[in-house]
Every structure is written in C-alpha cells, then in structure tokens.
Amino acid sequence: MLLCIWSDLDTLYSERDLLEDYIDADKQPVIVVDPRAGHGLGIGGFKRDSEVGMTMREGHPVYFVIFYPEPEPGQTLMDVVHALRHFVEEVARRHPDSPPVPYGNCQAGWAVTLLAADCQGLTGPIVLNGSPVSYWALRKASL
C-alpha cells in the first residue's frame, strides 16, 4: 500500500499560486482511497472533474491513498486498515477541529468501512463508491 499526500497540483490548476485561493485548511479534510494504482483514473483521477478536483475546488484539503495492484506477500486487508489508520490519524492531527472524510473506491471501501467500525470517532462520515458491502448480512461474533 502506498500512502501519499497530494502534491502534484499542476495537473489540476494552471498556476500554482491559485492553490491558496482554493484550499481552506479549516474545512473538513477529505481522504480519497483508491485501489486502482495505474489501472485507470479511478475516483481520484488527475483532472478537474474528479473527486480530488471537485473537492479541492470547494476548498477542502485533499489527501490521496492508493494501493499497488498486487498485495505484498502475506499482506491482508487488516494490514491495509492498520496502515490506513496511521495515515488518518496524521490527517486528523493536522486538522484537529474537523474529522476527515474518507472516500473508498471498490475494495478500498471495505478498508474504509472496517476502519470506521474499528476506530469509532476517528473519521467523519465515510463515502463508499462502488464498494459492494453486505451490511445486512452481518452477524454478531461469538466471543
């Protein structure tokens, strides 16, 4: 899993000094989690009409997380959730007055859902795009 903070804004805006005109650090941060890693534009997409572009245009700080196409040997979804938790904690530290909103695309939605369930209060609302989740099929675990 690769965690990164959005830094290549030249593809979204023609002049770098416009960034200050768009981003308000006091607005709720958004974390886009996209597992595509080179398979296409995904929800992140590096264009103005993507979730990243639209969210930035509305003034929200945007962070971007991608997955490599294949997991590392022995890596599980819970390993991804653990790494994601550290990343979300860092974003929350940078924006203490507003919990981050993670967007999860496809299998990243599973990681975002598990994170939100396991770390209640760490995130704001979560957004799941194309993430098949059978929430109605949950059963109480026997301890």
N, C-alpha and C positions, 0 to 999 in steps of 0.2 A: 504494500500500500504506500502511496506517495501522498504526503500532506504538503500543501503549499499555500502560501498567501498570494493572492492575485497581485501581480506586479507589472505585467506587460499590458499597460493601458493604451499603448499606441494603436492597437488594433481596434479599440473602441472609440477613441477620440483623436482628432487630427492634431490638436495642440495639447501638450502635456499640462500646461498651466490651467487648463479648464477643469482639471480634477478638483481643485479647491471649490470651484463653482458648483460641483455636483455632490460631493460627498460630505455628509454631516456626521461627524463621529458620535454625536449624541443620539442619532437614530438607531433603531434596533438592527443589530448586525445580522446578516444572512450568510449561512454556510451552505454552499452548493456541493453536494456529494454525488459524484458521477463515476460509475464504474467502467466507462467506455474505454478510456486510455488509448485513444488513437483509432477507435472503431468508427468514428464519425463525430458529428457535432454534439450529440447528446443534449442534455438540458443546459449544460454550461455554454457550449458553443462560443466561439470567439467572434461575436458580431453584436451589433447594437440591439437586435430584436431577440436576443437570448435572455434567459433568466438573469444572467450576470449583467448584461447591458441594461435591461429594463430596471433592475433593482438599483443599479448604480445611478441611472438617470433619475430615479426617485429619491436619491440622496443617501441610500443605505450603504454602510461599509459591507463589502462582499469578500468572502473567503472561499477558496475553492479546494476541494479534496478530490483526488482521482485514485482509482485502483489500477494496478497493472492488469493486463489481460489474463494472466495466469497467477494463481497464488504462489507464494513462496513455499518450498517443501515443508509440509507439516502445518501450514497456516490454516486456521479455522476462522469462521465468521466471528467468534468471540475474540480472537486476536485482533481482528479489524475493529470491533466495538471498543476494545481496550485502548487501542491507538487513537481512535476517534474521540474517546472520552478525554484523553490528554489534550488533544487539539481543541476541543470545545471548551475545556476548562481555561485554556490560554486565551481564546477569543472572549470568554466571559470575563476574564481578568482585565482585558483591555477595554471592556465596555461594561463596567460594574452596575450601571443603572438600568440595563436592558438585556434580558437573556437572549442569546442567539436563536435564530430560527433556522434549523437545518432543513434543506430540501434534499430528499433522497430519490434518486432515479433508479428504477428497476431493483436490482439486488442491493443497491445502496440504501434503498428504502427499508429493507429488512434490518440493516445495521442501525439506521436512524431510529427505527421503531424499538429495537432492543435497547439502544442507548437511552431513549426517553423513558422506557419502562424501568430500566435498571438504575437510572440516575435521576430520579424524580426531582424536579426543581432546577436541574442544570440547564435545560433548554426552555425556550418559549414554545409556542405551537410548532408542530412539525408538519412538513408538507411532503406527501408521497406522490410521485409521478410514475405511473406505470409500474407500481410495486404490488404484485399480487400477494395480498395478506389475507389469510382466512381467520380474521379476528373472531368470528363466530364459532370457530372450531376449537377454541382454547378450552383446556380442562385444568382444573386445579391440581397442581402437583402434590403428590403424597410425600410427606417428609419423613 
